[in-house]
Amino acid sequence: MTAPLMKRRTLLSALAVGSAAAVTGAATLPAAAAGKCRARKTGPITVAYIEVNDHSMLNAGKYVLANGGAQVIDIAVIFAANINYDTAQQKAYLSFNPQVTNVLDNVATQVRPLQQKGIKVLLSVLGNHQGAGFANFPTKAAADAFAQQLADAVTTYGLDGIDFDDEYVEYGNNGTGQPNDFSFVYLVQALRRKLPNKLITLYDIGPSADRLSYNGESIANTFNYAWNPYYGTWGVPAGPSAKSKLSPAAVSYTDTSSATAASLAQRTVSEGYGVFLTYNLTESDTSAYMSAFTQKLYGSATVYKP
């Protein structure tokens, strides 16, 4: 966003390409790569959104399990790029604020170290109050054009995929259209064709998340993962049919108690889900908080390694 990024919702509220193949479930993660053996773990994958306006992406790589040394975070999400609207040309375009630009211009020091540890790095894309959203492309061609911008960003910066977050759009602003039934389906289908081996994930919120099928075709299983958007709660998200690809649990490091995080982690394991979503990882040593949920997810405490 051009202004400071809004905090995520709670109940109250050109570089070398070299990313690994997409993670596909709650199997043993991460795998060894490039001939370099890495510690492995078994259980749900853990996802962390990083508010890069305020915090470093490198925080995602500072936590390992006490038992075995595997990375706690499997997917780190750059929060967030924006879908903006060009009023003169009447079309949506991908935009990066200065903080996101800094991350992308310095992927060698802010992204590659995470990928070298086996952590996937996604770019989240978010509305920006301008009326341009994933759900109101007026034509299939317009959706395809934006999908190409997303694919180009992933390729240019060597990222591992795209995360869709349909918040803060304010559909109708600047004369833009209201959500339609085909827009998001066309967008995701086009992006998958362009990025067949990358991750595409869904933050289950907004008009787009309510429009996953059109004309008999569903994109629900096109997503690698989907997660509940309300921190401190449990809610099975729309998206893939397999439990291994869903996170009904969502916790905020700064707004959800460790007791609640532990409870949600235990339920994730007990009910057989494969993803555990976390948000707002900061520079503080968060190992004690993480241990509350990693004990339930992996049977191990967490160790901080700055």
C-alpha positions as protocol buffer text, in pm:
chain_id: "A"
residue {
  index: 1
  type: MET
  ca { x: 0 y: 0 z: 0 }
}
residue {
  index: 2
  type: THR
  ca { x: 118 y: 352 z: -61 }
}
residue {
  index: 3
  type: ALA
  ca { x: 41 y: 450 z: 300 }
}
residue {
  index: 4
  type: PRO
  ca { x: 153 y: 236 z: 596 }
}
residue {
  index: 5
  type: LEU
  ca { x: 3 y: -111 z: 561 }
}
residue {
  index: 6
  type: MET
  ca { x: -313 y: -181 z: 756 }
}
residue {
  index: 7
  type: LYS
  ca { x: -277 y: -448 z: 1019 }
}
residue {
  index: 8
  type: ARG
  ca { x: -431 y: -784 z: 940 }
}
residue {
  index: 9
  type: ARG
  ca { x: -778 y: -868 z: 1064 }
}
residue {
  index: 10
  type: THR
  ca { x: -844 y: -1017 z: 1405 }
}
residue {
  index: 11
  type: LEU
  ca { x: -1187 y: -1102 z: 1540 }
}
residue {
  index: 12
  type: LEU
  ca { x: -1216 y: -732 z: 1613 }
}
residue {
  index: 13
  type: SER
  ca { x: -1107 y: -602 z: 1323 }
}
residue {
  index: 14
  type: ALA
  ca { x: 1580 y: -838 z: -1259 }
}
residue {
  index: 15
  type: LEU
  ca { x: 1742 y: -1128 z: -1055 }
}
residue {
  index: 16
  type: ALA
  ca { x: 1837 y: -1496 z: -1076 }
}
residue {
  index: 17
  type: VAL
  ca { x: 1551 y: -1738 z: -1056 }
}
residue {
  index: 18
  type: GLY
  ca { x: 1613 y: -2039 z: -839 }
}
residue {
  index: 19
  type: SER
  ca { x: 1320 y: -2148 z: -625 }
}
residue {
  index: 20
  type: ALA
  ca { x: 1245 y: -2510 z: -547 }
}
residue {
  index: 21
  type: ALA
  ca { x: 937 y: -2701 z: -657 }
}
residue {
  index: 22
  type: ALA
  ca { x: 608 y: -2635 z: -479 }
}
residue {
  index: 23
  type: VAL
  ca { x: 538 y: -2785 z: -139 }
}
residue {
  index: 24
  type: THR
  ca { x: 233 y: -3005 z: -171 }
}
residue {
  index: 25
  type: GLY
  ca { x: 115 y: -3117 z: 171 }
}
residue {
  index: 26
  type: ALA
  ca { x: 180 y: -3200 z: 533 }
}
residue {
  index: 27
  type: ALA
  ca { x: 454 y: -3449 z: 460 }
}
residue {
  index: 28
  type: THR
  ca { x: 809 y: -3443 z: 591 }
}
residue {
  index: 29
  type: LEU
  ca { x: 942 y: -3092 z: 530 }
}
residue {
  index: 30
  type: PRO
  ca { x: 1165 y: -2946 z: 406 }
}
residue {
  index: 31
  type: ALA
  ca { x: 1344 y: -3184 z: 170 }
}
residue {
  index: 32
  type: ALA
  ca { x: 1716 y: -3176 z: 111 }
}
residue {
  index: 33
  type: ALA
  ca { x: 1813 y: -2957 z: -183 }
}
residue {
  index: 34
  type: ALA
  ca { x: 2118 y: -2872 z: -390 }
}
residue {
  index: 35
  type: GLY
  ca { x: 2307 y: -3162 z: -237 }
}
residue {
  index: 36
  type: LYS
  ca { x: 2297 y: -3003 z: 107 }
}
residue {
  index: 37
  type: CYS
  ca { x: 2129 y: -3209 z: 378 }
}
residue {
  index: 38
  type: ARG
  ca { x: 1875 y: -3021 z: 589 }
}
residue {
  index: 39
  type: ALA
  ca { x: 1701 y: -3120 z: 906 }
}
residue {
  index: 40
  type: ARG
  ca { x: 1353 y: -3255 z: 844 }
}
residue {
  index: 41
  type: LYS
  ca { x: 1032 y: -3253 z: 1039 }
}
residue {
  index: 42
  type: THR
  ca { x: 702 y: -3435 z: 1018 }
}
residue {
  index: 43
  type: GLY
  ca { x: 368 y: -3266 z: 1073 }
}
residue {
  index: 44
  type: PRO
  ca { x: 171 y: -2964 z: 952 }
}
residue {
  index: 45
  type: ILE
  ca { x: 358 y: -2691 z: 772 }
}
residue {
  index: 46
  type: THR
  ca { x: 384 y: -2356 z: 949 }
}
residue {
  index: 47
  type: VAL
  ca { x: 322 y: -2033 z: 759 }
}
residue {
  index: 48
  type: ALA
  ca { x: 429 y: -1685 z: 873 }
}
residue {
  index: 49
  type: TYR
  ca { x: 319 y: -1351 z: 729 }
}
residue {
  index: 50
  type: ILE
  ca { x: 577 y: -1075 z: 773 }
}
residue {
  index: 51
  type: GLU
  ca { x: 466 y: -709 z: 780 }
}
residue {
  index: 52
  type: VAL
  ca { x: 764 y: -576 z: 586 }
}
residue {
  index: 53
  type: ASN
  ca { x: 668 y: -214 z: 652 }
}
residue {
  index: 54
  type: ASP
  ca { x: 791 y: -281 z: 1005 }
}
residue {
  index: 55
  type: HIS
  ca { x: 982 y: -608 z: 1016 }
}
residue {
  index: 56
  type: SER
  ca { x: 1248 y: -808 z: 832 }
}
residue {
  index: 57
  type: MET
  ca { x: 1173 y: -1116 z: 625 }
}
residue {
  index: 58
  type: LEU
  ca { x: 1483 y: -1272 z: 782 }
}
residue {
  index: 59
  type: ASN
  ca { x: 1289 y: -1322 z: 1107 }
}
residue {
  index: 60
  type: ALA
  ca { x: 1128 y: -1626 z: 946 }
}
residue {
  index: 61
  type: GLY
  ca { x: 1460 y: -1809 z: 937 }
}
residue {
  index: 62
  type: LYS
  ca { x: 1558 y: -1758 z: 1302 }
}
residue {
  index: 63
  type: TYR
  ca { x: 1362 y: -2043 z: 1461 }
}
residue {
  index: 64
  type: VAL
  ca { x: 1440 y: -2414 z: 1468 }
}
residue {
  index: 65
  type: LEU
  ca { x: 1303 y: -2712 z: 1656 }
}
residue {
  index: 66
  type: ALA
  ca { x: 1503 y: -2813 z: 1961 }
}
residue {
  index: 67
  type: ASN
  ca { x: 1463 y: -3176 z: 1856 }
}
residue {
  index: 68
  type: GLY
  ca { x: 1643 y: -3218 z: 1526 }
}
residue {
  index: 69
  type: GLY
  ca { x: 1701 y: -2856 z: 1427 }
}
residue {
  index: 70
  type: ALA
  ca { x: 1443 y: -2828 z: 1148 }
}
residue {
  index: 71
  type: GLN
  ca { x: 1314 y: -2484 z: 1057 }
}
residue {
  index: 72
  type: VAL
  ca { x: 986 y: -2396 z: 1229 }
}
residue {
  index: 73
  type: ILE
  ca { x: 862 y: -2176 z: 943 }
}
residue {
  index: 74
  type: ASP
  ca { x: 806 y: -2351 z: 611 }
}
residue {
  index: 75
  type: ILE
  ca { x: 645 y: -2066 z: 416 }
}
residue {
  index: 76
  type: ALA
  ca { x: 719 y: -1695 z: 469 }
}
residue {
  index: 77
  type: VAL
  ca { x: 486 y: -1443 z: 309 }
}
residue {
  index: 78
  type: ILE
  ca { x: 592 y: -1092 z: 207 }
}
residue {
  index: 79
  type: PHE
  ca { x: 302 y: -873 z: 323 }
}
residue {
  index: 80
  type: ALA
  ca { x: 218 y: -705 z: 95 }
}
residue {
  index: 81
  type: ALA
  ca { x: 219 y: -589 z: -265 }
}
residue {
  index: 82
  type: ASN
  ca { x: -94 y: -415 z: -394 }
}
residue {
  index: 83
  type: ILE
  ca { x: -339 y: -431 z: -678 }
}
residue {
  index: 84
  type: ASN
  ca { x: -379 y: -65 z: -779 }
}
residue {
  index: 85
  type: TYR
  ca { x: -588 y: 108 z: -1043 }
}
residue {
  index: 86
  type: ASP
  ca { x: -468 y: 327 z: -1330 }
}
residue {
  index: 87
  type: THR
  ca { x: -759 y: 565 z: -1388 }
}
residue {
  index: 88
  type: ALA
  ca { x: -620 y: 698 z: -1715 }
}
residue {
  index: 89
  type: GLN
  ca { x: -583 y: 354 z: -1872 }
}
residue {
  index: 90
  type: GLN
  ca { x: -871 y: 205 z: -1670 }
}
residue {
  index: 91
  type: LYS
  ca { x: -684 y: -107 z: -1569 }
}
residue {
  index: 92
  type: ALA
  ca { x: -539 y: -276 z: -1264 }
}
residue {
  index: 93
  type: TYR
  ca { x: -166 y: -300 z: -1208 }
}
residue {
  index: 94
  type: LEU
  ca { x: 70 y: -459 z: -956 }
}
residue {
  index: 95
  type: SER
  ca { x: 231 y: -206 z: -721 }
}
residue {
  index: 96
  type: PHE
  ca { x: 505 y: -223 z: -459 }
}
residue {
  index: 97
  type: ASN
  ca { x: 538 y: 30 z: -178 }
}
residue {
  index: 98
  type: PRO
  ca { x: 892 y: 137 z: -72 }
}
residue {
  index: 99
  type: GLN
  ca { x: 928 y: -139 z: 188 }
}
residue {
  index: 100
  type: VAL
  ca { x: 820 y: -417 z: -48 }
}
residue {
  index: 101
  type: THR
  ca { x: 1042 y: -266 z: -316 }
}
residue {
  index: 102
  type: ASN
  ca { x: 1333 y: -281 z: -71 }
}
residue {
  index: 103
  type: VAL
  ca { x: 1273 y: -652 z: -12 }
}
residue {
  index: 104
  type: LEU
  ca { x: 1247 y: -729 z: -382 }
}
residue {
  index: 105
  type: ASP
  ca { x: 1546 y: -516 z: -479 }
}
residue {
  index: 106
  type: ASN
  ca { x: 1751 y: -697 z: -215 }
}
residue {
  index: 107
  type: VAL
  ca { x: 1635 y: -1055 z: -256 }
}
residue {
  index: 108
  type: ALA
  ca { x: 1996 y: -1171 z: -236 }
}
residue {
  index: 109
  type: THR
  ca { x: 2006 y: -1072 z: 131 }
}
residue {
  index: 110
  type: GLN
  ca { x: 1637 y: -1076 z: 233 }
}
residue {
  index: 111
  type: VAL
  ca { x: 1490 y: -1372 z: 45 }
}
residue {
  index: 112
  type: ARG
  ca { x: 1765 y: -1608 z: -70 }
}
residue {
  index: 113
  type: PRO
  ca { x: 1888 y: -1680 z: 286 }
}
residue {
  index: 114
  type: LEU
  ca { x: 1538 y: -1810 z: 367 }
}
residue {
  index: 115
  type: GLN
  ca { x: 1515 y: -2018 z: 51 }
}
residue {
  index: 116
  type: GLN
  ca { x: 1857 y: -2164 z: 123 }
}
residue {
  index: 117
  type: LYS
  ca { x: 1713 y: -2292 z: 450 }
}
residue {
  index: 118
  type: GLY
  ca { x: 1428 y: -2458 z: 263 }
}
residue {
  index: 119
  type: ILE
  ca { x: 1170 y: -2187 z: 337 }
}
residue {
  index: 120
  type: LYS
  ca { x: 936 y: -2094 z: 54 }
}
residue {
  index: 121
  type: VAL
  ca { x: 882 y: -1720 z: 6 }
}
residue {
  index: 122
  type: LEU
  ca { x: 551 y: -1593 z: -134 }
}
residue {
  index: 123
  type: LEU
  ca { x: 435 y: -1246 z: -234 }
}
residue {
  index: 124
  type: SER
  ca { x: 98 y: -1151 z: -89 }
}
residue {
  index: 125
  type: VAL
  ca { x: -115 y: -920 z: -304 }
}
residue {
  index: 126
  type: LEU
  ca { x: -368 y: -694 z: -133 }
}
residue {
  index: 127
  type: GLY
  ca { x: -625 y: -432 z: -230 }
}
residue {
  index: 128
  type: ASN
  ca { x: -539 y: -64 z: -186 }
}
residue {
  index: 129
  type: HIS
  ca { x: -871 y: 126 z: -159 }
}
residue {
  index: 130
  type: GLN
  ca { x: -863 y: 211 z: -530 }
}
residue {
  index: 131
  type: GLY
  ca { x: -1143 y: -17 z: -652 }
}
residue {
  index: 132
  type: ALA
  ca { x: -917 y: -263 z: -833 }
}
residue {
  index: 133
  type: GLY
  ca { x: -960 y: -615 z: -702 }
}
residue {
  index: 134
  type: PHE
  ca { x: -931 y: -976 z: -806 }
}
residue {
  index: 135
  type: ALA
  ca { x: -1308 y: -1006 z: -838 }
}
residue {
  index: 136
  type: ASN
  ca { x: -1388 y: -725 z: -1081 }
}
residue {
  index: 137
  type: PHE
  ca { x: -1176 y: -768 z: -1391 }
}
residue {
  index: 138
  type: PRO
  ca { x: -1415 y: -676 z: -1671 }
}
residue {
  index: 139
  type: THR
  ca { x: -1287 y: -934 z: -1919 }
}
residue {
  index: 140
  type: LYS
  ca { x: -1090 y: -1256 z: -1935 }
}
residue {
  index: 141
  type: ALA
  ca { x: -812 y: -1068 z: -2116 }
}
residue {
  index: 142
  type: ALA
  ca { x: -785 y: -816 z: -1831 }
}
residue {
  index: 143
  type: ALA
  ca { x: -756 y: -1097 z: -1578 }
}
residue {
  index: 144
  type: ASP
  ca { x: -489 y: -1263 z: -1791 }
}
residue {
  index: 145
  type: ALA
  ca { x: -292 y: -939 z: -1816 }
}
residue {
  index: 146
  type: PHE
  ca { x: -278 y: -902 z: -1438 }
}
residue {
  index: 147
  type: ALA
  ca { x: -187 y: -1269 z: -1400 }
}
residue {
  index: 148
  type: GLN
  ca { x: 107 y: -1199 z: -1629 }
}
residue {
  index: 149
  type: GLN
  ca { x: 224 y: -917 z: -1402 }
}
residue {
  index: 150
  type: LEU
  ca { x: 209 y: -1154 z: -1104 }
}
residue {
  index: 151
  type: ALA
  ca { x: 396 y: -1426 z: -1292 }
}
residue {
  index: 152
  type: ASP
  ca { x: 660 y: -1177 z: -1403 }
}
residue {
  index: 153
  type: ALA
  ca { x: 717 y: -1067 z: -1044 }
}
residue {
  index: 154
  type: VAL
  ca { x: 763 y: -1426 z: -927 }
}
residue {
  index: 155
  type: THR
  ca { x: 1003 y: -1499 z: -1212 }
}
residue {
  index: 156
  type: THR
  ca { x: 1198 y: -1174 z: -1192 }
}
residue {
  index: 157
  type: TYR
  ca { x: 1263 y: -1197 z: -820 }
}
residue {
  index: 158
  type: GLY
  ca { x: 1293 y: -1573 z: -790 }
}
residue {
  index: 159
  type: LEU
  ca { x: 998 y: -1611 z: -552 }
}
residue {
  index: 160
  type: ASP
  ca { x: 804 y: -1927 z: -479 }
}
residue {
  index: 161
  type: GLY
  ca { x: 453 y: -1805 z: -554 }
}
residue {
  index: 162
  type: ILE
  ca { x: 162 y: -1569 z: -496 }
}
residue {
  index: 163
  type: ASP
  ca { x: -83 y: -1530 z: -208 }
}
residue {
  index: 164
  type: PHE
  ca { x: -425 y: -1371 z: -277 }
}
residue {
  index: 165
  type: ASP
  ca { x: -578 y: -1146 z: -10 }
}
residue {
  index: 166
  type: ASP
  ca { x: -898 y: -971 z: -124 }
}
residue {
  index: 167
  type: GLU
  ca { x: -914 y: -701 z: 145 }
}
residue {
  index: 168
  type: TYR
  ca { x: -922 y: -319 z: 137 }
}
residue {
  index: 169
  type: VAL
  ca { x: -1026 y: -302 z: -228 }
}
residue {
  index: 170
  type: GLU
  ca { x: -1334 y: -81 z: -191 }
}
residue {
  index: 171
  type: TYR
  ca { x: -1497 y: -214 z: -506 }
}
residue {
  index: 172
  type: GLY
  ca { x: -1661 y: 64 z: -706 }
}
residue {
  index: 173
  type: ASN
  ca { x: -1403 y: 334 z: -627 }
}
residue {
  index: 174
  type: ASN
  ca { x: -1270 y: 523 z: -931 }
}
residue {
  index: 175
  type: GLY
  ca { x: -1562 y: 398 z: -1138 }
}
residue {
  index: 176
  type: THR
  ca { x: -1453 y: 35 z: -1109 }
}
residue {
  index: 177
  type: GLY
  ca { x: -1703 y: -248 z: -1131 }
}
residue {
  index: 178
  type: GLN
  ca { x: -1856 y: -453 z: -855 }
}
residue {
  index: 179
  type: PRO
  ca { x: -1743 y: -816 z: -807 }
}
residue {
  index: 180
  type: ASN
  ca { x: -1848 y: -1052 z: -1085 }
}
residue {
  index: 181
  type: ASP
  ca { x: -1858 y: -1431 z: -1099 }
}
residue {
  index: 182
  type: PHE
  ca { x: -1586 y: -1497 z: -1357 }
}
residue {
  index: 183
  type: SER
  ca { x: -1302 y: -1258 z: -1268 }
}
residue {
  index: 184
  type: PHE
  ca { x: -1118 y: -1449 z: -995 }
}
residue {
  index: 185
  type: VAL
  ca { x: -1165 y: -1783 z: -1168 }
}
residue {
  index: 186
  type: TYR
  ca { x: -1008 y: -1649 z: -1486 }
}
residue {
  index: 187
  type: LEU
  ca { x: -726 y: -1484 z: -1290 }
}
residue {
  index: 188
  type: VAL
  ca { x: -627 y: -1794 z: -1095 }
}
residue {
  index: 189
  type: GLN
  ca { x: -658 y: -2022 z: -1398 }
}
residue {
  index: 190
  type: ALA
  ca { x: -433 y: -1789 z: -1596 }
}
residue {
  index: 191
  type: LEU
  ca { x: -178 y: -1765 z: -1316 }
}
residue {
  index: 192
  type: ARG
  ca { x: -162 y: -2142 z: -1280 }
}
residue {
  index: 193
  type: ARG
  ca { x: -95 y: -2180 z: -1652 }
}
residue {
  index: 194
  type: LYS
  ca { x: 188 y: -1929 z: -1624 }
}
residue {
  index: 195
  type: LEU
  ca { x: 329 y: -2071 z: -1299 }
}
residue {
  index: 196
  type: PRO
  ca { x: 260 y: -2446 z: -1316 }
}
residue {
  index: 197
  type: ASN
  ca { x: 512 y: -2539 z: -1046 }
}
residue {
  index: 198
  type: LYS
  ca { x: 479 y: -2246 z: -804 }
}
residue {
  index: 199
  type: LEU
  ca { x: 261 y: -2201 z: -498 }
}
residue {
  index: 200
  type: ILE
  ca { x: -72 y: -2018 z: -525 }
}
residue {
  index: 201
  type: THR
  ca { x: -244 y: -1965 z: -191 }
}
residue {
  index: 202
  type: LEU
  ca { x: -573 y: -1818 z: -70 }
}
residue {
  index: 203
  type: TYR
  ca { x: -635 y: -1599 z: 231 }
}
residue {
  index: 204
  type: ASP
  ca { x: -1002 y: -1686 z: 265 }
}
residue {
  index: 205
  type: ILE
  ca { x: -1164 y: -1344 z: 277 }
}
residue {
  index: 206
  type: GLY
  ca { x: -1351 y: -1102 z: 53 }
}
residue {
  index: 207
  type: PRO
  ca { x: -1564 y: -1138 z: -262 }
}
residue {
  index: 208
  type: SER
  ca { x: -1300 y: -1340 z: -446 }
}
residue {
  index: 209
  type: ALA
  ca { x: -1299 y: -1616 z: -186 }
}
residue {
  index: 210
  type: ASP
  ca { x: -1676 y: -1647 z: -232 }
}
residue {
  index: 211
  type: ARG
  ca { x: -1640 y: -1692 z: -608 }
}
residue {
  index: 212
  type: LEU
  ca { x: -1427 y: -2001 z: -666 }
}
residue {
  index: 213
  type: SER
  ca { x: -1635 y: -2150 z: -945 }
}
residue {
  index: 214
  type: TYR
  ca { x: -1779 y: -2027 z: -1273 }
}
residue {
  index: 215
  type: ASN
  ca { x: -1955 y: -2194 z: -1565 }
}
residue {
  index: 216
  type: GLY
  ca { x: -1905 y: -2537 z: -1413 }
}
residue {
  index: 217
  type: GLU
  ca { x: -1534 y: -2492 z: -1345 }
}
residue {
  index: 218
  type: SER
  ca { x: -1387 y: -2468 z: -994 }
}
residue {
  index: 219
  type: ILE
  ca { x: -1049 y: -2329 z: -893 }
}
residue {
  index: 220
  type: ALA
  ca { x: -1073 y: -2458 z: -536 }
}
residue {
  index: 221
  type: ASN
  ca { x: -814 y: -2729 z: -594 }
}
residue {
  index: 222
  type: THR
  ca { x: -594 y: -2501 z: -803 }
}
residue {
  index: 223
  type: PHE
  ca { x: -469 y: -2348 z: -478 }
}
residue {
  index: 224
  type: ASN
  ca { x: -184 y: -2525 z: -302 }
}
residue {
  index: 225
  type: TYR
  ca { x: -308 y: -2398 z: 34 }
}
residue {
  index: 226
  type: ALA
  ca { x: -581 y: -2188 z: 191 }
}
residue {
  index: 227
  type: TRP
  ca { x: -615 y: -2045 z: 540 }
}
residue {
  index: 228
  type: ASN
  ca { x: -857 y: -1894 z: 787 }
}
residue {
  index: 229
  type: PRO
  ca { x: -816 y: -1512 z: 797 }
}
residue {
  index: 230
  type: TYR
  ca { x: -931 y: -1447 z: 1154 }
}
residue {
  index: 231
  type: TYR
  ca { x: -654 y: -1463 z: 1412 }
}
residue {
  index: 232
  type: GLY
  ca { x: -722 y: -1641 z: 1737 }
}
residue {
  index: 233
  type: THR
  ca { x: -1002 y: -1846 z: 1583 }
}
residue {
  index: 234
  type: TRP
  ca { x: -1077 y: -2179 z: 1419 }
}
residue {
  index: 235
  type: GLY
  ca { x: -1259 y: -2186 z: 1084 }
}
residue {
  index: 236
  type: VAL
  ca { x: -1218 y: -2426 z: 793 }
}
residue {
  index: 237
  type: PRO
  ca { x: -1137 y: -2211 z: 487 }
}
residue {
  index: 238
  type: ALA
  ca { x: -1269 y: -2239 z: 135 }
}
residue {
  index: 239
  type: GLY
  ca { x: -1018 y: -2385 z: -105 }
}
residue {
  index: 240
  type: PRO
  ca { x: -862 y: -2726 z: -166 }
}
residue {
  index: 241
  type: SER
  ca { x: -1060 y: -3033 z: -65 }
}
residue {
  index: 242
  type: ALA
  ca { x: -765 y: -3204 z: 105 }
}
residue {
  index: 243
  type: LYS
  ca { x: -721 y: -3133 z: 477 }
}
residue {
  index: 244
  type: SER
  ca { x: -344 y: -3139 z: 423 }
}
residue {
  index: 245
  type: LYS
  ca { x: -376 y: -2810 z: 232 }
}
residue {
  index: 246
  type: LEU
  ca { x: -593 y: -2619 z: 479 }
}
residue {
  index: 247
  type: SER
  ca { x: -530 y: -2411 z: 791 }
}
residue {
  index: 248
  type: PRO
  ca { x: -845 y: -2368 z: 999 }
}
residue {
  index: 249
  type: ALA
  ca { x: -622 y: -2229 z: 1276 }
}
residue {
  index: 250
  type: ALA
  ca { x: -485 y: -1875 z: 1259 }
}
residue {
  index: 251
  type: VAL
  ca { x: -278 y: -1699 z: 1525 }
}
residue {
  index: 252
  type: SER
  ca { x: -111 y: -1361 z: 1561 }
}
residue {
  index: 253
  type: TYR
  ca { x: 216 y: -1346 z: 1752 }
}
residue {
  index: 254
  type: THR
  ca { x: 115 y: -1009 z: 1891 }
}
residue {
  index: 255
  type: ASP
  ca { x: -261 y: -1056 z: 1946 }
}
residue {
  index: 256
  type: THR
  ca { x: -327 y: -1424 z: 2021 }
}
residue {
  index: 257
  type: SER
  ca { x: -241 y: -1577 z: 2358 }
}
residue {
  index: 258
  type: SER
  ca { x: 5 y: -1865 z: 2371 }
}
residue {
  index: 259
  type: ALA
  ca { x: -263 y: -2079 z: 2537 }
}
residue {
  index: 260
  type: THR
  ca { x: -496 y: -2021 z: 2242 }
}
residue {
  index: 261
  type: ALA
  ca { x: -213 y: -2089 z: 1996 }
}
residue {
  index: 262
  type: ALA
  ca { x: -139 y: -2419 z: 2172 }
}
residue {
  index: 263
  type: SER
  ca { x: -506 y: -2516 z: 2170 }
}
residue {
  index: 264
  type: LEU
  ca { x: -544 y: -2440 z: 1801 }
}
residue {
  index: 265
  type: ALA
  ca { x: -225 y: -2631 z: 1721 }
}
residue {
  index: 266
  type: GLN
  ca { x: -350 y: -2934 z: 1912 }
}
residue {
  index: 267
  type: ARG
  ca { x: -679 y: -2920 z: 1724 }
}
residue {
  index: 268
  type: THR
  ca { x: -491 y: -2893 z: 1393 }
}
residue {
  index: 269
  type: VAL
  ca { x: -313 y: -3220 z: 1469 }
}
residue {
  index: 270
  type: SER
  ca { x: -612 y: -3395 z: 1625 }
}
residue {
  index: 271
  type: GLU
  ca { x: -838 y: -3318 z: 1331 }
}
residue {
  index: 272
  type: GLY
  ca { x: -578 y: -3401 z: 1067 }
}
residue {
  index: 273
  type: TYR
  ca { x: -516 y: -3062 z: 904 }
}
residue {
  index: 274
  type: GLY
  ca { x: -187 y: -2992 z: 732 }
}
residue {
  index: 275
  type: VAL
  ca { x: -122 y: -2620 z: 776 }
}
residue {
  index: 276
  type: PHE
  ca { x: -83 y: -2381 z: 1072 }
}
residue {
  index: 277
  type: LEU
  ca { x: -105 y: -2009 z: 993 }
}
residue {
  index: 278
  type: THR
  ca { x: 79 y: -1742 z: 1192 }
}
residue {
  index: 279
  type: TYR
  ca { x: 99 y: -1366 z: 1145 }
}
residue {
  index: 280
  type: ASN
  ca { x: 315 y: -1066 z: 1237 }
}
residue {
  index: 281
  type: LEU
  ca { x: 646 y: -1224 z: 1327 }
}
residue {
  index: 282
  type: THR
  ca { x: 864 y: -946 z: 1467 }
}
residue {
  index: 283
  type: GLU
  ca { x: 1229 y: -899 z: 1566 }
}
residue {
  index: 284
  type: SER
  ca { x: 1162 y: -1005 z: 1926 }
}
residue {
  index: 285
  type: ASP
  ca { x: 1268 y: -1348 z: 2047 }
}
residue {
  index: 286
  type: THR
  ca { x: 939 y: -1534 z: 1999 }
}
residue {
  index: 287
  type: SER
  ca { x: 1069 y: -1882 z: 2079 }
}
residue {
  index: 288
  type: ALA
  ca { x: 868 y: -1921 z: 2400 }
}
residue {
  index: 289
  type: TYR
  ca { x: 546 y: -1837 z: 2216 }
}
residue {
  index: 290
  type: MET
  ca { x: 636 y: -2065 z: 1927 }
}
residue {
  index: 291
  type: SER
  ca { x: 717 y: -2348 z: 2166 }
}
residue {
  index: 292
  type: ALA
  ca { x: 355 y: -2341 z: 2283 }
}
residue {
  index: 293
  type: PHE
  ca { x: 239 y: -2446 z: 1938 }
}
residue {
  index: 294
  type: THR
  ca { x: 541 y: -2641 z: 1813 }
}
residue {
  index: 295
  type: GLN
  ca { x: 513 y: -2876 z: 2111 }
}
residue {
  index: 296
  type: LYS
  ca { x: 167 y: -2964 z: 1981 }
}
residue {
  index: 297
  type: LEU
  ca { x: 253 y: -2968 z: 1611 }
}
residue {
  index: 298
  type: TYR
  ca { x: 593 y: -3140 z: 1625 }
}
residue {
  index: 299
  type: GLY
  ca { x: 649 y: -3258 z: 1982 }
}
residue {
  index: 300
  type: SER
  ca { x: 939 y: -3016 z: 2025 }
}
residue {
  index: 301
  type: ALA
  ca { x: 1019 y: -2680 z: 2177 }
}
residue {
  index: 302
  type: THR
  ca { x: 1150 y: -2397 z: 1958 }
}
residue {
  index: 303
  type: VAL
  ca { x: 1499 y: -2249 z: 1974 }
}
residue {
  index: 304
  type: TYR
  ca { x: 1580 y: -1892 z: 1865 }
}
residue {
  index: 305
  type: LYS
  ca { x: 1888 y: -1862 z: 1643 }
}
residue {
  index: 306
  type: PRO
  ca { x: 1940 y: -1496 z: 1545 }
}
